[in-house]
Amino acid sequence: MAYKYNPIIVPLLISALVTLFLGVFARVKHRNARGTDYFSISMFLVTFWSLSNAFEMAAIELPVKLFWANMQYISYCLSPVTLLIMCLEIIDHHLSTRKSRLIVLLIIPAITLLLVATSRWHGLIRYDVHIDYAGEYPVIAKTYGTWFYIHAAFSYTLNFSAILALVKALFSKESFYRKQTVLLLLGTCLIVLPNLIYIFGISPLKNDITPVFFAPAGILMLLAIFNNGMFELVPMARTAVIEAMEAGVVVIDRQSRVLDMNQAFIKIARIDISDYYLMPIDEICKEIPEIADIIIDRTMSHADFMITDNNQTKTYEMVLSPLKDKNGYDIGLLGLIYDITDKKQAQKEFLEHQWKMAVIDERERMSRDLHDNLGQVLGFINFQTQAIKLELSNEGIELVSDKLEQLITAVQNAHSDMREYISSNRTSVSVERDFITSLKNDIEGFKQQTGLPVRFDIPEESLDKEFNSAVMANVQNIIREAMNNIRKHAQANEVRIAIMMKADFMVISVADNGKGFEEIKNDYNTKNKFGLDIMKERAALVGGSISIESVPNKGSRIMIYIPRVGGGHINEK
């Protein structure tokens, strides 16, 4: 029979049951909390340690005892690693758990396990192995080999590093969880110190009773979890948000390191790594550094930023809220990112509409003022001048009558121009709604005034969707001014107006077959130049330009170039 009941196995089995329960309970109840993974792994490792030790104590044959002694080395080697990482994560010390760092910590344990399995051939772990029957129950007697001390030095270096980190956190001014730290420190010491006593042979007992202390150590940690909220640092974010939220969510600690994030944030920030835990936010958000800048700044509660992807620009708003513990201390930040592209577009359209309505109101007010004031004055001057001319003509004074005829013509032209301007302003609403329709109305009015045929060529594609209303209003005013110049000066019998869409520009051509620009320039130098300057200024307002071609007695052509969206700069104001 290979096994025999031994009373020492009872506390070992109880300890195994307690630590197994703690590992499962922490994994189920606090699965998203910081340190939970390594706490559970540590509990499972010490559970395996306790069970293997119980089987070793119950075994009566050396090969069986030696087998279970070798099994315990799995826990010997790995538990110091998981214990250190767990302690550092819980007390908020920086330790990256990326695979490259973990591999370094696992090199010595891996070598140790290999040497344990082959120890009988080289004795680097133990040699001179036999059963000692001198005590109340048989135990393995052995002499430790060279590598055992290397393994022990490495393991206790990790154990004491965990203890020192806990002590440092206990006396730190920034430690807001001293009760939790004390309980965690006591639990760690209950695991480390009994084993240290056994290794150095200080214990009066001949076997390692370290597993017996795993249960009380785990209970102390459990008390810390329930009574003092040792794992409260991270779960508060998970309980406040849903993974499926459209808004991006990220939880940051005081050192601007990432504790948690949802899938929406990963998508927005273009994060392509899965192991982001405790990494600095500026390393994670390399693709979108604006996010990291806002978080690291810590002076802003919210900020807007834009991201361009596949020639599509989206606007996001980031809102930062401090996370506090139950004592009111800041323990990190909760960041929320919202897509506000539609909101910004709606605001832009609303402001454009408000500006448009203000311009229309101002135009209508000016039209009323001109009609009520200057229009009445010009009408009165025209009426009185014609009356004076009639009286002088009746008296036979023809010399003055000719001068009055010129004055009457000038007044009538001014009155006509003013009425045309008023009409232009009053039809501005239709310009805003439909550029082509409004321009056709202008051309029809021009044809009725002059009797000239007008050939009008327009593109099939819509212009109102590509060019904003301010651009189209300026373009229409330029065409109106060009037609007005033709009516007054060109002496043409045919007019051609064409709108063409090029790759980068909209091109408008206004041509006539009149007497040409040079004759016009000589006859109407100042007035015509003033009209041309106005057209050039209007084109410049929308980022465009004008060129003029004219040949005496062969007509003139005005070319207007307006940049398309993406093809040039358009000043919407």
Solvent accessible surface area in square Angstrom, and as a share of the most:
residue,aa,sasa,rsa
1,M,192,0.86
2,A,33,0.25
3,Y,76,0.29
4,K,136,0.58
5,Y,148,0.56
6,N,10,0.05
7,P,92,0.58
8,I,34,0.17
9,I,24,0.12
10,V,66,0.38
11,P,46,0.29
12,L,2,0.01
13,L,74,0.37
14,I,96,0.49
15,S,1,0.01
16,A,3,0.02
17,L,123,0.61
18,V,38,0.22
19,T,0,0.00
20,L,78,0.39
21,F,114,0.48
22,L,2,0.01
23,G,0,0.00
24,V,72,0.41
25,F,40,0.17
26,A,1,0.01
27,R,98,0.36
28,V,102,0.58
29,K,132,0.56
30,H,45,0.20
31,R,152,0.55
32,N,80,0.41
33,A,9,0.07
34,R,9,0.03
35,G,4,0.04
36,T,1,0.00
37,D,67,0.35
38,Y,34,0.13
39,F,1,0.00
40,S,3,0.02
41,I,76,0.38
42,S,5,0.03
43,M,3,0.01
44,F,80,0.33
45,L,21,0.10
46,V,3,0.02
47,T,9,0.05
48,F,70,0.29
49,W,12,0.04
50,S,0,0.00
51,L,64,0.32
52,S,1,0.00
53,N,4,0.02
54,A,5,0.04
55,F,88,0.37
56,E,24,0.11
57,M,8,0.03
58,A,12,0.09
59,A,0,0.00
60,I,63,0.32
61,E,80,0.36
62,L,53,0.26
63,P,97,0.61
64,V,33,0.19
65,K,1,0.00
66,L,46,0.23
67,F,103,0.43
68,W,49,0.17
69,A,12,0.09
70,N,35,0.18
71,M,55,0.25
72,Q,1,0.00
73,Y,8,0.03
74,I,58,0.30
75,S,0,0.00
76,Y,44,0.17
77,C,2,0.01
78,L,50,0.25
79,S,11,0.07
80,P,8,0.05
81,V,5,0.03
82,T,12,0.07
83,L,9,0.04
84,L,16,0.08
85,I,1,0.00
86,M,0,0.00
87,C,0,0.00
88,L,22,0.11
89,E,5,0.02
90,I,22,0.11
91,I,26,0.13
92,D,23,0.12
93,H,53,0.24
94,H,101,0.45
95,L,38,0.19
96,S,5,0.03
97,T,17,0.10
98,R,85,0.31
99,K,159,0.68
100,S,72,0.46
101,R,111,0.40
102,L,40,0.20
103,I,107,0.54
104,V,95,0.55
105,L,36,0.18
106,L,68,0.34
107,I,86,0.44
108,I,38,0.19
109,P,3,0.02
110,A,61,0.47
111,I,66,0.34
112,T,0,0.00
113,L,54,0.27
114,L,118,0.59
115,L,27,0.13
116,V,7,0.04
117,A,74,0.57
118,T,38,0.22
119,S,7,0.05
120,R,200,0.73
121,W,177,0.62
122,H,72,0.32
123,G,14,0.14
124,L,69,0.34
125,I,0,0.00
126,R,17,0.06
127,Y,111,0.42
128,D,94,0.48
129,V,43,0.25
130,H,88,0.39
131,I,26,0.13
132,D,35,0.18
133,Y,150,0.57
134,A,84,0.65
135,G,39,0.37
136,E,172,0.77
137,Y,47,0.18
138,P,31,0.20
139,V,12,0.07
140,I,17,0.08
141,A,25,0.19
142,K,60,0.26
143,T,55,0.32
144,Y,50,0.19
145,G,5,0.05
146,T,96,0.56
147,W,41,0.14
148,F,8,0.03
149,Y,126,0.48
150,I,74,0.38
151,H,11,0.05
152,A,14,0.11
153,A,63,0.49
154,F,44,0.18
155,S,9,0.06
156,Y,22,0.09
157,T,82,0.48
158,L,12,0.06
159,N,14,0.07
160,F,81,0.34
161,S,42,0.27
162,A,0,0.00
163,I,22,0.11
164,L,120,0.60
165,A,12,0.09
166,L,0,0.00
167,V,53,0.31
168,K,139,0.59
169,A,9,0.07
170,L,31,0.15
171,F,158,0.66
172,S,39,0.25
173,K,193,0.82
174,E,104,0.47
175,S,15,0.10
176,F,47,0.19
177,Y,43,0.16
178,R,109,0.40
179,K,142,0.60
180,Q,10,0.04
181,T,6,0.04
182,V,59,0.34
183,L,33,0.16
184,L,1,0.00
185,L,25,0.13
186,L,89,0.44
187,G,0,0.00
188,T,0,0.00
189,C,30,0.18
190,L,52,0.26
191,I,19,0.10
192,V,2,0.01
193,L,81,0.41
194,P,15,0.09
195,N,20,0.10
196,L,39,0.19
197,I,72,0.37
198,Y,46,0.17
199,I,40,0.20
200,F,144,0.60
201,G,60,0.57
202,I,124,0.63
203,S,24,0.16
204,P,133,0.84
205,L,82,0.41
206,K,107,0.45
207,N,11,0.06
208,D,7,0.04
209,I,41,0.21
210,T,0,0.00
211,P,0,0.00
212,V,44,0.25
213,F,62,0.26
214,F,1,0.00
215,A,10,0.08
216,P,54,0.34
217,A,0,0.00
218,G,0,0.00
219,I,79,0.40
220,L,36,0.18
221,M,0,0.00
222,L,32,0.16
223,L,77,0.38
224,A,0,0.00
225,I,8,0.04
226,F,117,0.49
227,N,100,0.51
228,N,24,0.12
229,G,6,0.06
230,M,12,0.05
231,F,6,0.03
232,E,75,0.34
233,L,18,0.09
234,V,3,0.02
235,P,29,0.18
236,M,53,0.24
237,A,2,0.02
238,R,64,0.23
239,T,115,0.67
240,A,73,0.56
241,V,22,0.13
242,I,121,0.62
243,E,67,0.30
244,A,91,0.70
245,M,62,0.28
246,E,167,0.75
247,A,11,0.08
248,G,0,0.00
249,V,3,0.02
250,V,0,0.00
251,V,2,0.01
252,I,1,0.00
253,D,0,0.00
254,R,74,0.27
255,Q,91,0.41
256,S,19,0.12
257,R,9,0.03
258,V,0,0.00
259,L,9,0.04
260,D,17,0.09
261,M,6,0.03
262,N,2,0.01
263,Q,113,0.50
264,A,18,0.14
265,F,0,0.00
266,I,33,0.17
267,K,166,0.71
268,I,23,0.12
269,A,0,0.00
270,R,87,0.32
271,I,15,0.08
272,D,137,0.71
273,I,69,0.35
274,S,106,0.69
275,D,54,0.28
276,Y,37,0.14
277,Y,47,0.18
278,L,1,0.01
279,M,16,0.07
280,P,43,0.27
281,I,0,0.00
282,D,72,0.37
283,E,74,0.33
284,I,11,0.06
285,C,1,0.00
286,K,148,0.63
287,E,111,0.50
288,I,8,0.04
289,P,68,0.43
290,E,71,0.32
291,I,0,0.00
292,A,3,0.03
293,D,90,0.47
294,I,11,0.06
295,I,0,0.00
296,I,82,0.41
297,D,65,0.33
298,R,96,0.35
299,T,115,0.67
300,M,75,0.33
301,S,71,0.46
302,H,106,0.47
303,A,17,0.13
304,D,70,0.37
305,F,13,0.06
306,M,126,0.56
307,I,16,0.08
308,T,84,0.49
309,D,76,0.39
310,N,137,0.70
311,N,155,0.80
312,Q,108,0.48
313,T,65,0.38
314,K,74,0.31
315,T,18,0.10
316,Y,20,0.08
317,E,37,0.17
318,M,0,0.00
319,V,46,0.26
320,L,12,0.06
321,S,45,0.29
322,P,76,0.48
323,L,22,0.11
324,K,100,0.43
325,D,13,0.07
326,K,145,0.62
327,N,93,0.48
328,G,44,0.42
329,Y,105,0.40
330,D,72,0.37
331,I,4,0.02
332,G,5,0.05
333,L,18,0.09
334,L,24,0.12
335,G,0,0.00
336,L,34,0.17
337,I,0,0.00
338,Y,83,0.32
339,D,79,0.41
340,I,14,0.07
341,T,38,0.22
342,D,120,0.62
343,K,108,0.46
344,K,76,0.32
345,Q,88,0.39
346,A,60,0.46
347,Q,78,0.35
348,K,97,0.41
349,E,91,0.41
350,F,118,0.49
351,L,119,0.59
352,E,64,0.29
353,H,92,0.41
354,Q,92,0.41
355,W,114,0.40
356,K,48,0.20
357,M,80,0.36
358,A,59,0.46
359,V,35,0.20
360,I,9,0.05
361,D,80,0.41
362,E,75,0.34
363,R,53,0.19
364,E,60,0.27
365,R,105,0.38
366,M,73,0.32
367,S,0,0.00
368,R,119,0.43
369,D,56,0.29
370,L,43,0.21
371,H,77,0.35
372,D,84,0.44
373,N,92,0.47
374,L,81,0.41
375,G,6,0.06
376,Q,103,0.46
377,V,79,0.46
378,L,23,0.11
379,G,25,0.24
380,F,125,0.52
381,I,66,0.34
382,N,28,0.14
383,F,137,0.57
384,Q,64,0.29
385,T,8,0.05
386,Q,78,0.35
387,A,36,0.28
388,I,84,0.42
389,K,60,0.25
390,L,113,0.56
391,E,113,0.51
392,L,39,0.19
393,S,46,0.30
394,N,112,0.57
395,E,133,0.60
396,G,53,0.51
397,I,75,0.38
398,E,103,0.46
399,L,139,0.69
400,V,66,0.38
401,S,6,0.04
402,D,88,0.46
403,K,130,0.55
404,L,24,0.12
405,E,73,0.33
406,Q,124,0.55
407,L,85,0.42
408,I,10,0.05
409,T,65,0.38
410,A,56,0.44
411,V,12,0.07
412,Q,80,0.36
413,N,82,0.42
414,A,44,0.34
415,H,40,0.18
416,S,53,0.34
417,D,45,0.23
418,M,16,0.07
419,R,142,0.52
420,E,63,0.28
421,Y,90,0.34
422,I,10,0.05
423,S,61,0.39
424,S,22,0.14
425,N,11,0.06
426,R,130,0.47
427,T,56,0.33
428,S,3,0.02
429,V,46,0.26
430,S,42,0.27
431,V,7,0.04
432,E,29,0.13
433,R,193,0.70
434,D,55,0.29
435,F,0,0.00
436,I,34,0.17
437,T,66,0.39
438,S,2,0.01
439,L,0,0.00
440,K,99,0.42
441,N,91,0.47
442,D,32,0.17
443,I,9,0.05
444,E,81,0.37
445,G,28,0.27
446,F,10,0.04
447,K,70,0.30
448,Q,139,0.62
449,Q,123,0.55
450,T,40,0.23
451,G,64,0.61
452,L,28,0.14
453,P,78,0.49
454,V,22,0.13
455,R,138,0.51
456,F,47,0.19
457,D,73,0.38
458,I,67,0.34
459,P,28,0.18
460,E,184,0.83
461,E,84,0.38
462,S,61,0.39
463,L,3,0.02
464,D,57,0.29
465,K,185,0.78
466,E,46,0.21
467,F,4,0.02
468,N,40,0.20
469,S,26,0.17
470,A,12,0.09
471,V,0,0.00
472,M,2,0.01
473,A,7,0.06
474,N,24,0.12
475,V,0,0.00
476,Q,1,0.01
477,N,32,0.16
478,I,0,0.00
479,I,0,0.00
480,R,32,0.12
481,E,42,0.19
482,A,1,0.01
483,M,7,0.03
484,N,20,0.10
485,N,19,0.10
486,I,12,0.06
487,R,77,0.28
488,K,60,0.25
489,H,8,0.04
490,A,3,0.02
491,Q,145,0.64
492,A,13,0.10
493,N,102,0.52
494,E,62,0.28
495,V,0,0.00
496,R,80,0.29
497,I,1,0.00
498,A,22,0.17
499,I,4,0.02
500,M,73,0.33
501,M,34,0.15
502,K,109,0.46
503,A,95,0.74
504,D,69,0.36
505,F,78,0.32
506,M,0,0.00
507,V,8,0.05
508,I,0,0.00
509,S,11,0.07
510,V,3,0.02
511,A,5,0.04
512,D,11,0.06
513,N,58,0.30
514,G,5,0.05
515,K,27,0.11
516,G,1,0.01
517,F,40,0.17
518,E,83,0.37
519,E,64,0.29
520,I,12,0.06
521,K,95,0.40
522,N,120,0.62
523,D,89,0.46
524,Y,91,0.35
525,N,81,0.41
526,T,111,0.65
527,K,112,0.48
528,N,7,0.03
529,K,118,0.50
530,F,134,0.56
531,G,5,0.05
532,L,17,0.09
533,D,51,0.26
534,I,50,0.25
535,M,1,0.00
536,K,99,0.42
537,E,109,0.49
538,R,70,0.26
539,A,0,0.00
540,A,66,0.51
541,L,96,0.48
542,V,2,0.01
543,G,35,0.33
544,G,14,0.13
545,S,62,0.40
546,I,25,0.13
547,S,44,0.28
548,I,58,0.29
549,E,86,0.38
550,S,34,0.22
551,V,81,0.46
552,P,63,0.40
553,N,112,0.58
554,K,157,0.66
555,G,5,0.05
556,S,18,0.12
557,R,96,0.35
558,I,17,0.09
559,M,20,0.09
560,I,0,0.00
561,Y,72,0.27
562,I,0,0.00
563,P,2,0.01
564,R,45,0.16
565,V,107,0.62
566,G,83,0.80
567,G,26,0.25
568,G,36,0.35
569,H,142,0.64
570,I,30,0.15
571,N,66,0.34
572,E,75,0.34
573,K,197,0.83
